[in-house]
Structures are given as structure tokens and as C-alpha cells.
Amino acid sequence: MMVGAGPDGSPWVAVVAVAAIAFMLALAGPAVVPMAPWWVQILPLLVAAAAAALPVSLALRAGERWAWVLALAVLLFVTDTSFRSRDWADKSWDWQVLLKAAVWLGCGAAGLLRLRTAWRLLAAPPGWLALAYLAVLAVSVLWSPVPAYSAQAAFAYFGLFLFALAAAQVLGEGGLLLAMALGLGAVVLPSLAVAPFAEGLAAVGRNSTGEPDRLRGLTDHPIAMAEVAALFTFACLALRVRARGFGTRLLLALLAMAGLAAAVLTRSRIPVVALLAAAGGVWACRKGGPLLMVPVLIACAGLVLLGESVSGFADLLPRDLLEMVSRSGSADEVLSLSGRLVIWPYALDRIRDAPLIGHGLASGIEVFRGFTPWKIVHAHDAYLQALLYVGLLGALPLAGTLLAQLRAFFRRPQTVRDTILLYTLFCGVTEQAMVANLPSGAVILWLIAVGLAAQDWRRAGSTDFSA
């Protein structure tokens, strides 16, 4: 079957034609049996989607860039959106979970089809260390208190890693930015459009820690919305730097402003601050190398930690000022890092219960049942969460992966790849980041950054990365 159909080899004509014909033929089902059950009524959409997926899957296998941009955009949108009205901690199956699983499975299959070329990335340290980390995640299902949920998460991580390796080879940084702008923009722009009327499409879950006056949009939590908005803003600004036409640059600037506005409405500070710090770190490294970047970051972190450990923020800043920057209007929220200084000691106690192998991937839903101040399902710190879930057995290869990525960054800085890496590292201080219970859009982008680092490592040669 020919994938290309247009004069420029574009497959869009074939995709639309095949899907339209299949859609019209499938309409015969509900028309012949008007009182058919729901699964017959939606048959036209299912058949049309399957028909369109055939030429797209062939294009993915052939490595056509447009198909991988489309696949990643759809993957990011489906992964980060949530239309459910049930409790956010309810992990039962519904149509939305099935849709997400289908997209994840399809993307994993696309990565598997290109494994013959992508497997070479596993020979580089970022690749094989990440594979070792994912292998421990999979094995941890054996001792997880929620084995079914852990198995789903491990399967998703492994499948999306295969997709990420292939995407890193096909897309490059330009295609990655385009997919981010399309997929994340499909979340940000509708969310911003409904903001004057509602903070989200679904009601706040009764156990949700997200306040009702913070923008959730198409996601299920303000922090998730802030991550999407921050990354969308970055993608638009990075594309603007690469664009040439005035109209394109103006449009991308307006889209970036929309992303920033959405991030502000979430009232979640960490994703925006992490992205600014990441972009600043990459810029400093490109201009002056690690000698300029590393001391600045260490000095900033050291001053904050020193002030907190010696006298506390309350002695450094007036409580009135702390209350102004607090979402709840309480200085205690800032002093406890929005409750994280209460969560982390509990997480450390649970880590001591199983320091070598942890409690299993995505076991937070069970491990944190004993945490009584409020309902949580993760440690609000990726590094503690790694030790909590897979112990030293899994935390070591994860640390090795991050160090290998940093090594590639310091040797040959790349704006997009390394901004995603540093953003992940900074967000990991207070959020799940690369150790999320289930992969988020940010996790998928981090996995692609791993593939890009492995690709650069292979191109440069291992001797060039030696100490």
C-alpha cells in the first residue's frame, strides 16, 4: 500500500480518503438497526479511526516525520487531558482510561516497529541505564501492594520508552517542538477559553488538594495544567526563535503569551520557576560552559537551604509578605513548602521500611494510606519517590541515567533537549517528575530527551565523553 498520495508525497489525501470511505460505509450499521446498542452507534467513529490509523501506522514505520509529529502531539494531548468528574484518586477503568491505554499501546507498537534502528541508542549510557531503570520498575510489580496497577504503569513506561527512542531519531529538536506546540496547545488554548466561565470542565474531586479557584482546564489538577502551560510556552518561544516570517513570529509570540497566562491562572509556581531556571541554566552553559552555570545554581540552592536550616523563612521575611505570596493566605503554607515538609518525613520513614527494593512502582496509593493530615498518592519529590518505589536497586540506574544526560549536556549543550532535562530535575524537587505513578506528558518528553542524549552520545563517540 502506498503511503504518499499528494504531489509532494504527503499522505494526508490517502488518510482522509480512506477514513471518509470507511466512515460512510460504517454508517450502515446504525442506519439498518436504529435501536442498536451504544457500541453499534459508535461503530462509524471506531471504523473511521481504525481506517485512518492504517496509513498513519505505515508512515510511522517508514519514519515519515509528519506522522511522528502527529503521533507525539496526540499522545501528549490524550495523556495530559482529563474529562472525568469522579474522585481524582479513583483509579478504576472507564472510557477515558481505555482511550489513553489504546493511544499508549499504539505508540509503543510504533516504537517497537522501529526498534531495528532505535535499538542502537540502547548501547549508549543514557539508553542502557534508562532501560535498566525501567527493568527494575517492571520487576517491582512482584512485591508491589497494588500489583495490577503497578503492572499497568510498568507496561506504559516501557512502551513509551520504545516510542521515545524512535521519536528522538525521527523528530530531532525541531519536530519535537512542533509536536509539543500542537499537542500541548490543544490543552492550553481550550482551557484558557473556558477560564472566564469555569476553572475546569469537571468538578473538583472531594479529596483533591487543588483549590477550586485555580485553573485546571482540561486537566485534573492545577499543577498538571501549569506543567502543560509552561512547556507549551517554552515550545512556542523556541519555535519563534527558529521562525523567519514576521507573521509566524507574531503568532508564536501571542501563543506564548496565552501559555503564560494559563500558567499564571493555575497559581502553581514550581513549573514556571523550574522552566525559567532550566532555560537560564542552558543559556549560561552555552555562553560560558559549566564553569558559569554550576556555581550559580549551587550558590542559589545553598543560600536557600542555609537560610531555611539556620533561621527559617519566618525570620528572614515578614509574615505579611509570606501571606501575600501564599495561595491560601497563610504563612504556614510557605514555611512548610505547601505541606511538603510534612510529607517528606513520612516518606523517609516508609523508605526505611524497604531501603533496597522499595514498595513497588505506583505503590503510593497504598503506602500513603497511613498519612492522615490529608489524602495524597505520591511523595511530592521524585528522588524520594524513586527510593520509596524501587529502593536503591532502581534509584541507582535512574541516577546514572540523569548523570549521563547531564554529561551530554555539559559536553554539547542543546537548547530543547537540555531544557527538558533541567526542567525535569528541578520539578523533581517538589513533584513526581520522571517517577510519576503513570507517565505524564512531561515524563514522555523526558524519555525523548534520554533518547536525544543517547543519540548525541553515539554521534560524538564514547571517547569524547570520557573524563
FIPATOR-749103 format. One line per field, with one value per residue (C-alpha): residue number from 1; residue in three letters; chain; x, y, z. Coordinates in nm, 2 decimals. Each point is the difference from the previous one (the first is absolute). Example, Ala and Ser with C-alpha at 12.3 -4.5 7.8 and 13.67 -1.06 7.14 Angstrom:
seq: 1  2
type: ALA  SER
mol: A  A
px: 1.23  0.14
py: -0.45  0.34
pz: 0.78  -0.07
***
This chain:
seq: 1  2  3  4  5  6  7  8  9  10  11  12  13  14  15  16  17  18  19  20  21  22  23  24  25  26  27  28  29  30  31  32  33  34  35  36  37  38  39  40  41  42  43  44  45  46  47  48  49  50  51  52  53  54  55  56  57  58  59  60  61  62  63  64  65  66  67  68  69  70  71  72  73  74  75  76  77  78  79  80  81  82  83  84  85  86  87  88  89  90  91  92  93  94  95  96  97  98  99  100  101  102  103  104  105  106  107  108  109  110  111  112  113  114  115  116  117  118  119  120  121  122  123  124  125  126  127  128  129  130  131  132  133  134  135  136  137  138  139  140  141  142  143  144  145  146  147  148  149  150  151  152  153  154  155  156  157  158  159  160  161  162  163  164  165  166  167  168  169  170  171  172  173  174  175  176  177  178  179  180  181  182  183  184  185  186  187  188  189  190  191  192  193  194  195  196  197  198  199  200  201  202  203  204  205  206  207  208  209  210  211  212  213  214  215  216  217  218  219  220  221  222  223  224  225  226  227  228  229  230  231  232  233  234  235  236  237  238  239  240  241  242  243  244  245  246  247  248  249  250  251  252  253  254  255  256  257  258  259  260  261  262  263  264  265  266  267  268  269  270  271  272  273  274  275  276  277  278  279  280  281  282  283  284  285  286  287  288  289  290  291  292  293  294  295  296  297  298  299  300  301  302  303  304  305  306  307  308  309  310  311  312  313  314  315  316  317  318  319  320  321  322  323  324  325  326  327  328  329  330  331  332  333  334  335  336  337  338  339  340  341  342  343  344  345  346  347  348  349  350  351  352  353  354  355  356  357  358  359  360  361  362  363  364  365  366  367  368  369  370  371  372  373  374  375  376  377  378  379  380  381  382  383  384  385  386  387  388  389  390  391  392  393  394  395  396  397  398  399  400  401  402  403  404  405  406  407  408  409  410  411  412  413  414  415  416  417  418  419  420  421  422  423  424  425  426  427  428  429  430  431  432  433  434  435  436  437  438  439  440  441  442  443  444  445  446  447  448  449  450  451  452  453  454  455  456  457  458  459  460  461  462  463  464  465  466  467
type: MET  MET  VAL  GLY  ALA  GLY  PRO  ASP  GLY  SER  PRO  TRP  VAL  ALA  VAL  VAL  ALA  VAL  ALA  ALA  ILE  ALA  PHE  MET  LEU  ALA  LEU  ALA  GLY  PRO  ALA  VAL  VAL  PRO  MET  ALA  PRO  TRP  TRP  VAL  GLN  ILE  LEU  PRO  LEU  LEU  VAL  ALA  ALA  ALA  ALA  ALA  ALA  LEU  PRO  VAL  SER  LEU  ALA  LEU  ARG  ALA  GLY  GLU  ARG  TRP  ALA  TRP  VAL  LEU  ALA  LEU  ALA  VAL  LEU  LEU  PHE  VAL  THR  ASP  THR  SER  PHE  ARG  SER  ARG  ASP  TRP  ALA  ASP  LYS  SER  TRP  ASP  TRP  GLN  VAL  LEU  LEU  LYS  ALA  ALA  VAL  TRP  LEU  GLY  CYS  GLY  ALA  ALA  GLY  LEU  LEU  ARG  LEU  ARG  THR  ALA  TRP  ARG  LEU  LEU  ALA  ALA  PRO  PRO  GLY  TRP  LEU  ALA  LEU  ALA  TYR  LEU  ALA  VAL  LEU  ALA  VAL  SER  VAL  LEU  TRP  SER  PRO  VAL  PRO  ALA  TYR  SER  ALA  GLN  ALA  ALA  PHE  ALA  TYR  PHE  GLY  LEU  PHE  LEU  PHE  ALA  LEU  ALA  ALA  ALA  GLN  VAL  LEU  GLY  GLU  GLY  GLY  LEU  LEU  LEU  ALA  MET  ALA  LEU  GLY  LEU  GLY  ALA  VAL  VAL  LEU  PRO  SER  LEU  ALA  VAL  ALA  PRO  PHE  ALA  GLU  GLY  LEU  ALA  ALA  VAL  GLY  ARG  ASN  SER  THR  GLY  GLU  PRO  ASP  ARG  LEU  ARG  GLY  LEU  THR  ASP  HIS  PRO  ILE  ALA  MET  ALA  GLU  VAL  ALA  ALA  LEU  PHE  THR  PHE  ALA  CYS  LEU  ALA  LEU  ARG  VAL  ARG  ALA  ARG  GLY  PHE  GLY  THR  ARG  LEU  LEU  LEU  ALA  LEU  LEU  ALA  MET  ALA  GLY  LEU  ALA  ALA  ALA  VAL  LEU  THR  ARG  SER  ARG  ILE  PRO  VAL  VAL  ALA  LEU  LEU  ALA  ALA  ALA  GLY  GLY  VAL  TRP  ALA  CYS  ARG  LYS  GLY  GLY  PRO  LEU  LEU  MET  VAL  PRO  VAL  LEU  ILE  ALA  CYS  ALA  GLY  LEU  VAL  LEU  LEU  GLY  GLU  SER  VAL  SER  GLY  PHE  ALA  ASP  LEU  LEU  PRO  ARG  ASP  LEU  LEU  GLU  MET  VAL  SER  ARG  SER  GLY  SER  ALA  ASP  GLU  VAL  LEU  SER  LEU  SER  GLY  ARG  LEU  VAL  ILE  TRP  PRO  TYR  ALA  LEU  ASP  ARG  ILE  ARG  ASP  ALA  PRO  LEU  ILE  GLY  HIS  GLY  LEU  ALA  SER  GLY  ILE  GLU  VAL  PHE  ARG  GLY  PHE  THR  PRO  TRP  LYS  ILE  VAL  HIS  ALA  HIS  ASP  ALA  TYR  LEU  GLN  ALA  LEU  LEU  TYR  VAL  GLY  LEU  LEU  GLY  ALA  LEU  PRO  LEU  ALA  GLY  THR  LEU  LEU  ALA  GLN  LEU  ARG  ALA  PHE  PHE  ARG  ARG  PRO  GLN  THR  VAL  ARG  ASP  THR  ILE  LEU  LEU  TYR  THR  LEU  PHE  CYS  GLY  VAL  THR  GLU  GLN  ALA  MET  VAL  ALA  ASN  LEU  PRO  SER  GLY  ALA  VAL  ILE  LEU  TRP  LEU  ILE  ALA  VAL  GLY  LEU  ALA  ALA  GLN  ASP  TRP  ARG  ARG  ALA  GLY  SER  THR  ASP  PHE  SER  ALA
mol: A  A  A  A  A  A  A  A  A  A  A  A  A  A  A  A  A  A  A  A  A  A  A  A  A  A  A  A  A  A  A  A  A  A  A  A  A  A  A  A  A  A  A  A  A  A  A  A  A  A  A  A  A  A  A  A  A  A  A  A  A  A  A  A  A  A  A  A  A  A  A  A  A  A  A  A  A  A  A  A  A  A  A  A  A  A  A  A  A  A  A  A  A  A  A  A  A  A  A  A  A  A  A  A  A  A  A  A  A  A  A  A  A  A  A  A  A  A  A  A  A  A  A  A  A  A  A  A  A  A  A  A  A  A  A  A  A  A  A  A  A  A  A  A  A  A  A  A  A  A  A  A  A  A  A  A  A  A  A  A  A  A  A  A  A  A  A  A  A  A  A  A  A  A  A  A  A  A  A  A  A  A  A  A  A  A  A  A  A  A  A  A  A  A  A  A  A  A  A  A  A  A  A  A  A  A  A  A  A  A  A  A  A  A  A  A  A  A  A  A  A  A  A  A  A  A  A  A  A  A  A  A  A  A  A  A  A  A  A  A  A  A  A  A  A  A  A  A  A  A  A  A  A  A  A  A  A  A  A  A  A  A  A  A  A  A  A  A  A  A  A  A  A  A  A  A  A  A  A  A  A  A  A  A  A  A  A  A  A  A  A  A  A  A  A  A  A  A  A  A  A  A  A  A  A  A  A  A  A  A  A  A  A  A  A  A  A  A  A  A  A  A  A  A  A  A  A  A  A  A  A  A  A  A  A  A  A  A  A  A  A  A  A  A  A  A  A  A  A  A  A  A  A  A  A  A  A  A  A  A  A  A  A  A  A  A  A  A  A  A  A  A  A  A  A  A  A  A  A  A  A  A  A  A  A  A  A  A  A  A  A  A  A  A  A  A  A  A  A  A  A  A  A  A  A  A  A  A  A  A  A  A  A  A  A  A  A  A  A  A  A  A  A  A  A  A  A  A  A  A  A  A  A  A  A  A  A  A  A  A  A  A  A  A  A  A  A  A  A  A  A  A  A  A  A  A  A  A  A  A  A  A  A  A  A  A  A
px: 0.00  0.13  0.03  0.05  -0.28  0.06  0.23  0.25  -0.02  -0.24  -0.22  -0.28  -0.21  0.02  -0.08  -0.30  -0.13  0.02  -0.15  -0.28  -0.09  0.01  -0.21  -0.27  -0.01  -0.02  -0.30  -0.20  0.01  -0.21  -0.21  -0.10  -0.05  -0.12  -0.06  0.35  0.20  0.26  0.29  -0.17  -0.09  0.37  0.11  0.04  0.25  0.19  0.02  0.11  0.27  0.13  0.00  0.19  0.24  0.11  0.18  0.12  0.16  0.17  0.13  0.13  0.17  0.16  0.13  -0.20  0.05  -0.36  -0.14  0.23  -0.08  -0.37  0.04  0.19  -0.25  -0.29  0.19  0.07  -0.36  -0.16  0.25  -0.05  -0.37  -0.27  -0.37  -0.11  -0.22  0.08  0.25  0.36  0.13  -0.24  0.21  -0.28  -0.05  -0.23  -0.02  0.27  0.25  -0.07  0.07  0.32  0.11  -0.08  0.21  0.29  -0.02  -0.01  0.30  0.19  -0.07  0.13  0.32  0.03  -0.03  0.30  0.20  0.23  0.15  -0.07  0.16  0.34  -0.08  -0.01  0.37  0.07  0.00  -0.31  -0.19  0.11  -0.01  -0.36  -0.08  0.14  -0.21  -0.32  0.09  0.00  -0.33  -0.14  0.15  -0.14  -0.34  0.09  0.00  -0.24  -0.31  -0.20  0.15  -0.27  0.05  0.38  -0.01  -0.20  0.24  0.31  -0.15  -0.07  0.35  0.16  -0.22  0.04  0.38  0.01  -0.21  0.23  0.32  -0.15  -0.14  0.34  0.15  -0.28  -0.11  0.31  -0.04  -0.20  -0.26  -0.02  -0.08  -0.27  -0.16  0.01  -0.16  -0.28  -0.07  0.04  -0.17  -0.31  -0.01  0.10  -0.22  -0.34  0.09  0.07  -0.32  -0.22  0.20  -0.24  -0.29  0.14  0.33  -0.04  -0.24  -0.04  -0.08  0.27  0.04  -0.10  0.35  0.18  0.26  -0.06  -0.19  -0.32  0.12  0.31  -0.01  -0.01  -0.15  0.01  0.23  -0.10  0.23  0.15  0.35  -0.05  -0.15  0.30  0.24  -0.18  -0.02  0.37  0.12  -0.23  0.13  0.36  -0.09  -0.15  0.29  0.25  -0.18  -0.02  0.38  0.02  -0.28  0.08  -0.32  -0.14  -0.35  0.12  0.21  -0.29  -0.24  0.25  0.05  -0.38  -0.02  0.28  -0.18  -0.31  0.20  0.15  -0.35  -0.12  0.29  -0.07  -0.36  0.10  0.17  0.26  0.35  0.23  -0.04  0.05  0.30  0.15  -0.03  0.16  0.28  0.05  0.01  0.23  0.23  0.02  0.07  0.28  0.15  -0.01  0.16  0.26  -0.01  -0.05  0.25  -0.26  -0.31  0.08  0.13  -0.31  -0.24  0.19  0.02  -0.37  -0.10  0.25  -0.12  -0.36  0.08  0.23  -0.27  -0.26  0.22  0.15  -0.29  -0.29  -0.19  -0.20  0.31  0.12  -0.33  -0.29  -0.31  -0.21  0.22  -0.02  -0.38  -0.01  0.18  -0.20  -0.29  -0.20  0.09  0.19  0.37  0.02  -0.07  0.33  0.19  -0.10  0.06  -0.37  0.00  0.30  0.20  -0.27  -0.02  0.38  0.07  -0.29  0.15  0.34  -0.15  -0.16  0.34  0.16  -0.25  0.14  0.32  0.14  -0.30  -0.27  -0.37  -0.06  -0.08  -0.31  -0.05  -0.06  -0.37  0.04  0.32  -0.15  -0.32  0.16  0.06  -0.28  0.03  -0.15  -0.03  0.30  0.12  0.36  0.30  0.01  0.37  0.12  0.32  -0.17  -0.26  0.26  0.14  -0.35  -0.11  0.31  0.26  0.37  -0.05  -0.19  0.12  0.36  -0.07  -0.23  0.27  0.24  -0.24  -0.03  0.38  0.06  -0.25  0.18  0.33  -0.14  -0.13  0.33  0.19  -0.24  -0.29  -0.32  -0.27  -0.31  0.14  0.18  -0.28  -0.23  0.26  0.07  -0.37  -0.06  0.28  -0.13  -0.36  0.11  0.08  -0.37  -0.19  0.00  0.18  0.17  -0.14  -0.37  -0.25  -0.11  0.19  -0.09  0.07  0.31  0.12  -0.04  0.21  0.27  0.01  0.05  0.28  0.16  -0.01  0.14  0.29  0.07  0.00  0.24  0.22  0.03  0.07  0.27  0.16  0.06  0.35  -0.12  -0.21  0.28  0.12
py: 0.00  0.34  0.24  0.32  0.13  0.37  0.16  0.07  -0.35  0.11  -0.29  0.23  -0.06  -0.37  0.02  0.22  -0.20  -0.34  0.13  0.18  -0.31  -0.23  0.25  0.01  -0.38  -0.04  0.23  -0.29  -0.17  0.25  0.08  -0.37  -0.06  0.34  -0.14  -0.16  0.01  0.27  -0.20  -0.02  0.37  0.10  -0.26  0.27  0.19  -0.31  -0.13  0.34  0.03  -0.35  0.08  0.32  -0.18  -0.24  0.25  0.19  -0.31  -0.07  0.35  -0.04  -0.32  0.17  0.28  0.28  0.30  0.14  -0.33  0.01  0.37  -0.09  -0.31  0.19  0.29  -0.24  -0.19  0.31  0.12  -0.33  -0.05  0.33  0.06  -0.12  0.03  -0.21  0.13  -0.27  0.02  0.06  -0.28  -0.25  -0.22  -0.22  -0.05  0.21  0.11  0.26  -0.25  -0.24  0.29  0.08  -0.36  -0.04  0.30  -0.11  -0.35  0.13  0.23  -0.29  -0.21  0.27  0.01  -0.38  0.01  0.23  -0.19  -0.13  0.34  0.15  -0.28  0.15  0.27  -0.26  -0.05  0.35  0.06  0.21  -0.27  -0.31  0.17  0.11  -0.36  -0.13  0.24  -0.10  -0.37  0.05  0.18  -0.31  -0.24  0.20  -0.12  -0.32  0.16  0.29  0.03  0.09  -0.24  0.06  0.38  -0.03  -0.24  0.25  0.28  -0.21  -0.11  0.36  0.12  -0.27  0.06  0.37  -0.04  -0.19  0.27  0.27  -0.17  0.00  0.35  0.13  -0.14  0.12  0.33  0.18  0.32  0.18  -0.27  -0.04  0.37  -0.02  -0.30  0.17  0.31  -0.19  -0.26  0.23  0.29  -0.22  -0.01  0.36  0.20  -0.17  0.02  0.37  0.05  -0.15  0.18  0.30  -0.24  -0.29  -0.12  -0.34  -0.22  -0.24  0.08  -0.01  -0.35  -0.01  -0.11  0.23  0.24  0.24  0.30  0.08  0.34  -0.13  -0.08  -0.37  0.03  -0.33  -0.16  -0.14  0.22  0.36  -0.13  -0.22  0.30  0.21  -0.26  -0.01  0.38  0.05  -0.25  0.14  0.35  -0.13  -0.18  0.31  0.22  -0.25  -0.03  0.38  0.02  -0.24  0.16  0.25  0.17  0.29  -0.14  -0.34  0.16  0.23  -0.30  -0.20  0.29  0.03  -0.37  0.02  0.28  -0.22  -0.28  0.23  0.14  -0.36  -0.07  0.31  -0.10  -0.34  0.18  -0.27  0.14  -0.30  -0.09  0.37  0.05  -0.34  0.09  0.35  -0.16  -0.27  0.25  0.22  -0.29  -0.11  0.36  0.04  -0.33  0.08  0.34  -0.08  -0.38  -0.18  0.24  0.27  -0.21  -0.23  0.24  0.23  -0.29  -0.14  0.35  0.07  -0.34  0.03  0.33  -0.11  -0.32  0.19  0.26  -0.27  -0.22  0.28  0.24  -0.10  0.22  0.15  0.17  0.11  0.15  0.17  -0.22  0.26  -0.05  -0.38  0.02  0.21  -0.27  -0.28  -0.14  -0.06  0.32  -0.18  0.04  -0.36  -0.12  0.16  -0.10  -0.37  0.02  -0.06  -0.29  -0.18  0.04  -0.21  -0.26  -0.06  -0.13  -0.25  -0.11  -0.04  -0.23  -0.22  0.00  -0.15  -0.28  -0.13  0.19  -0.25  -0.09  0.25  -0.06  -0.03  0.24  0.22  -0.15  0.35  -0.05  -0.27  0.12  0.34  -0.13  0.04  0.37  0.17  0.38  -0.02  -0.24  -0.04  -0.27  0.10  0.13  0.35  -0.05  -0.22  -0.11  -0.11  -0.16  -0.20  -0.14  -0.06  -0.20  -0.19  0.07  0.01  -0.27  0.23  0.34  -0.07  -0.06  0.30  0.22  -0.15  0.10  0.36  0.03  -0.14  0.26  0.28  -0.13  0.04  0.34  0.13  -0.13  0.12  0.21  -0.02  0.25  -0.22  -0.33  0.15  0.25  -0.30  -0.18  0.28  0.08  -0.37  0.02  0.32  -0.11  -0.32  0.19  0.05  -0.22  -0.35  0.09  -0.30  -0.24  0.07  -0.27  -0.01  0.18  0.36  0.22  0.13  -0.36  -0.07  0.30  -0.10  -0.35  0.17  0.21  -0.32  -0.13  0.33  -0.02  -0.36  0.10  0.29  -0.23  -0.25  0.27  0.15  -0.33  -0.13  0.13  0.36  -0.04  -0.15  0.20
pz: 0.00  -0.09  0.28  -0.20  -0.22  -0.05  -0.26  0.28  0.14  0.27  0.13  0.12  -0.31  0.04  0.38  -0.05  -0.30  0.17  0.33  -0.18  -0.20  0.30  0.20  -0.26  -0.03  0.38  0.02  -0.14  0.34  0.20  -0.30  -0.05  0.37  0.15  0.35  0.02  0.32  0.06  -0.13  -0.34  0.00  0.04  -0.26  -0.27  0.21  0.09  -0.35  -0.13  0.26  -0.08  -0.37  0.05  0.23  -0.27  -0.23  0.30  0.15  -0.33  0.00  0.35  -0.09  -0.30  0.23  -0.17  0.21  -0.03  0.14  0.31  0.06  -0.02  0.22  0.27  0.00  0.04  0.27  0.20  -0.03  0.10  0.29  0.16  -0.04  0.24  -0.04  0.29  0.28  0.25  0.28  -0.13  0.21  -0.15  -0.23  -0.13  -0.38  -0.22  -0.36  0.05  0.15  -0.29  -0.25  0.17  0.01  -0.37  -0.09  0.22  -0.14  -0.36  0.07  0.16  -0.30  -0.23  0.20  -0.01  -0.38  -0.02  0.26  -0.27  -0.03  0.34  0.20  -0.08  0.25  0.27  -0.04  0.13  0.38  0.01  -0.19  0.19  0.34  -0.07  -0.12  0.33  0.20  -0.19  0.05  0.38  -0.03  -0.17  0.25  0.29  -0.10  0.18  0.35  -0.06  0.23  -0.32  -0.26  -0.26  0.00  0.02  -0.30  -0.21  0.09  -0.08  -0.33  -0.09  0.09  -0.20  -0.31  0.01  0.03  -0.32  -0.16  0.14  -0.14  -0.35  0.04  0.10  -0.33  -0.23  0.14  0.12  0.20  -0.27  -0.03  0.37  0.05  -0.27  0.17  0.34  -0.14  -0.17  0.28  0.30  -0.18  -0.04  0.38  0.08  -0.25  0.08  0.37  -0.03  -0.20  0.28  0.28  0.02  0.06  0.19  0.14  -0.15  -0.20  0.29  0.36  0.26  0.16  0.36  0.10  -0.24  0.14  -0.29  0.11  -0.21  -0.10  -0.18  -0.38  -0.08  -0.34  -0.19  0.26  0.34  0.22  -0.01  0.02  -0.30  -0.18  0.10  -0.14  -0.33  -0.02  0.09  -0.26  -0.26  0.06  -0.04  -0.32  -0.16  0.10  -0.13  -0.33  -0.02  0.02  -0.29  -0.21  -0.27  -0.11  0.20  0.00  0.13  0.27  0.11  0.02  0.21  0.23  0.05  0.07  0.25  0.18  0.01  0.15  0.26  0.09  0.05  0.23  0.21  0.04  0.14  0.29  0.00  0.02  -0.03  -0.37  -0.11  0.23  -0.10  -0.37  0.05  0.20  -0.27  -0.29  0.20  0.07  -0.36  -0.11  0.25  -0.09  -0.38  0.07  0.26  0.05  0.33  0.17  -0.03  0.06  0.28  0.26  -0.04  0.05  0.30  0.16  -0.04  0.14  0.28  0.11  0.01  0.19  0.24  0.08  0.05  0.23  0.21  0.07  -0.22  -0.25  0.28  0.13  -0.34  -0.13  0.17  0.04  -0.18  -0.31  0.03  0.02  -0.32  -0.20  0.16  -0.20  0.32  0.17  0.27  0.06  0.12  -0.35  -0.12  0.31  -0.06  -0.37  -0.06  0.24  -0.14  0.32  0.16  -0.28  -0.04  0.35  -0.04  -0.34  0.16  0.27  -0.27  -0.19  0.31  -0.01  -0.33  -0.09  -0.25  -0.22  0.10  0.00  -0.37  -0.29  0.06  0.35  0.14  -0.02  0.27  0.18  0.09  0.14  0.34  -0.06  0.18  -0.04  -0.35  -0.29  -0.23  -0.23  -0.06  0.19  -0.17  -0.07  -0.28  0.17  0.32  -0.22  -0.19  0.33  0.13  -0.31  -0.11  0.28  -0.08  -0.25  -0.24  0.13  -0.10  -0.38  0.01  0.14  -0.26  -0.27  0.12  0.04  -0.35  -0.13  0.19  -0.14  -0.35  0.09  0.13  -0.30  -0.27  0.12  -0.20  0.08  -0.02  0.12  0.30  0.10  0.03  0.20  0.25  0.02  0.10  0.26  0.16  0.00  0.16  0.32  0.08  -0.25  -0.14  -0.32  -0.16  0.27  -0.05  0.09  -0.36  -0.28  -0.06  -0.29  0.18  0.06  -0.38  -0.09  0.25  -0.16  -0.34  0.16  0.11  -0.36  -0.13  0.25  -0.10  -0.37  0.06  0.21  -0.28  -0.26  0.21  0.09  0.35  0.02  -0.05  0.32  0.21  0.30
***
